[in-house]
Amino acid sequence: MVQITYDPAKVSYADLLEIFWKTHDPTTLNQQGADIGTQYRSVVFYHDEKQKQVATEYKKQLDDSKTFGKPIVTEITEYPGFFPAEKYHQDYFALNPDQGYCQMVISPKIAKFRKNFADKLKKKKSGSGGQKDSRKHKKVIKTDAEWKNILTAEQYKVARKQGTERPFTNEYWDNKQDGVYYCVGCGEPVFDSKEKYKSGTGWPSYWQPYDEQSVATVLDRHLFSTRTEVKCSTCDAHLGHVFEDGPQPTGKRYCINSVTLKFKKRDE
């Protein structure tokens, strides 16, 4: 058993559950790899009814989506109490990195964790005070109610709740006019028609953004499908995703939802 003390302002309980389910096999009963026995069973110990509810709903969501291909056997049980292991077990991997089990079993899991959850790791402080924010515009921050008031229902669903519109029927997927695409939330330029190309996906696609300050990218692990989300740097609106199968010179494909954009012709 592992007991985790965390700051909800920095990492949520749902984040911890995601990491838990993604770093082991929750479909094998009383077994993890070659290790077999009841001590290797997959369990979430909850401290209150809220944690129980979140864990239960999360597990159901994963099962319904068939994320693992097999039913999840993870138990969700009330926290029974915690007893620290003996001293020689503490920091075992850090103190014994060359031990066979650490090399063959633990090290690959840690490497996978660092790759999949790089955005969750604590950043090292820069000796020179860190890099300055190079954005040209101040952040646009609004309440949920304010966004609902200025956006249509579909714009709100996609831009603020990470929805996705249907391909080939959206407004700009086949738009060939010369001009600039602006964020529907804050009006800042995010893409230019000069970098737009026909990707065949049914969504407007670009091989680079308007400029390096116009969009931001973050890891998106929704339902365990790791992708790179594209957001407006100014108002954090969800625009779409970027993939590594685009044309040169960047090799990028910024696949964007039309409903998050407003187009203006160059002469306008």
Secondary structure, DSSP 4 states (H G I P E B T S, - for coil): -------TTTS-HHHHHHHHHHSS-TTSTTEETTEESGGG--EEEESSHHHHHHHHHHHHHHHHTTSSSS----EEEE-----PPPGGGTTHHHH-TTSHHIIIIIHHHHHHHHHHTGGGSPPPPPTTS-PPP--SS------HHHHHHHS-HHHHHHHTT---PPTTSSTTTT----EEEEETTT--EEEEGGGEE--SSSS-EESS-SSTTTEEEEEE-GGG--EEEEEETTT--EEEEEES---TTTT-EEEE-GGGEEEEETT-
